[in-house]
Structures are given as C-alpha cells and as structure tokens.
Amino acid sequence: MAVRAVGCCALELILTGDPVPAARAAEIGLVNAVVPAGELLDAARGLVDRIIRHAPTAVSACLRAVTPGINLPIDEGLAVEAACFAATVPTDGVREGLRRFLDRPAAG
C-alpha cells in the first residue's frame, strides 16, 4: 500500500487552531529548543550571548535582509540581502570579523 503525506503543518495549525505541544513544535521547526521551565531563562540568555558575539551592524543587517526578504521572490530577496551586506562592508565590525576569521588556526 502506498503512503502519502497529507497537508501542510502551518496550514493545519492556522485552520484548526489546535494547541501544539512543545515537542511537536520543535519537531516541525516552530521553536528552536524545548527546555524545562526552570531552564528557560538560562537558555534564552545563552541564545542572546551567541547573537551578541557578532557585530551589531552585522546582526542588524541580517534582520533587515531576512525580515522583508522572506516574502519576496528569490531574485528580489537576494537583491535585498546584497544591499544589506554591501552596507556592512565598510564598517569596523566587518573588518574586525574578517581579521579574527583570517587569524584563526587552519582546521584540519
């Protein structure tokens, strides 16, 4: 007997309004991680720490590129991304990031 997948998770959730258990939300990519309630603040701080290691200009450019770009045709989305990247190139943050990248020991 052939088995076929049915539907789209997002559409199902929108149309049914069914609650989504945390494990299912993680399984379908709605959340990044599931942690015990007592560890939620530490997990959130860990995510923030990973983000703020990067230059604010770079983080801001990523947000400016992704947020509108997700709803654009691919060619327009890539143009938005390229413009955001180009705006970061002359910044100190990019120069510092490139210097750190080039100074890393070779993987191997």
N, C-alpha and C positions, 0 to 999 in steps of 0.2 A: 504494500500500500504506500503510495506517495504521500509525503507530509509536506504541507505548505505553511509558510509563516503567514500570519494574518495581521494586518493593520500596522499602525504606527503608534509607538508608545506615547508620544507627545499628543497626538490627536485623541487617543483613548483617554488620556488624563484630562484633557481640556473638555471633551464632550461628556464624560461620566462624572467628573468632579470627585472621583473616588480618592480616598486618602492613600498616600504612598508610604509604606513602611520604609524606614531608613535604609535597610539592607537592599531593598528593591530600588530605591532612589540612587544608591551608589552603583548598583548593577547596571542601570541604564544611563548613567552619566549625569544625573541631575545634581549630585553632590560630589565633592572631591574625596571626602572621607567620612567614615562613621566612627565616632569615638564615644566612650562612656561620658555621661553628662558631667561628671566631676572633672573630666579632662578637656572639656570643650574650650575653655578659655586658654589653656596652655597650647592646644592645637592651633587655635586662631592666632595666638602670638607667634607660634612657630612659622605659620604661613606669612605673617607680616614680616618677620625677620628675614625670610627668604626673599621677599619682594624688595625690602628697603636696602638690601645689599647692593642693589643696582642704582645707577644714577637716576635722580628724579626726572631728568629730561627724557631718559630712555623709557621709564615707566609711563610717563605722560604720553609720549609718542605712541607707545603700544596701545594705550587706551584710546587715543584719538584715531588710530588706524583700525582697530578691531570693532569698536562700537558702531560706527556708521557702515564700515565695510562689510559687516555680516549680512546686511540686507541689500547689497549691491550686486550687479552682475560681476563676474570674476574680473573682467578687464578694468572696470571702474574701481573695484575693490583693490586691485593691485596698484592702480594709479594713486589711490589714497595712501596706501602703505608706502609707496615710493616717495611721495611728497613728505610724509611724516618722517621717514628715515632721512631724507635729504636735509630736513630741518635740524636733525640732531648731529649731523656730521661735523659742523664747525664748533661744537661745544666742548668744554673742558672734560665733561663726563665721558664723552666718547673717546677722546684722546687718552684719558686715564684708563678706561676699559681696554682699549687696544694695547696700551703699554703693558698692562697686567697680563693680558692674553699672550702677548709675544714673549714675556718674561717667564712664562710657565715652563717647567721642565717638559721635555717631549714625552708623550705617552709611549709606553712600549714594553 
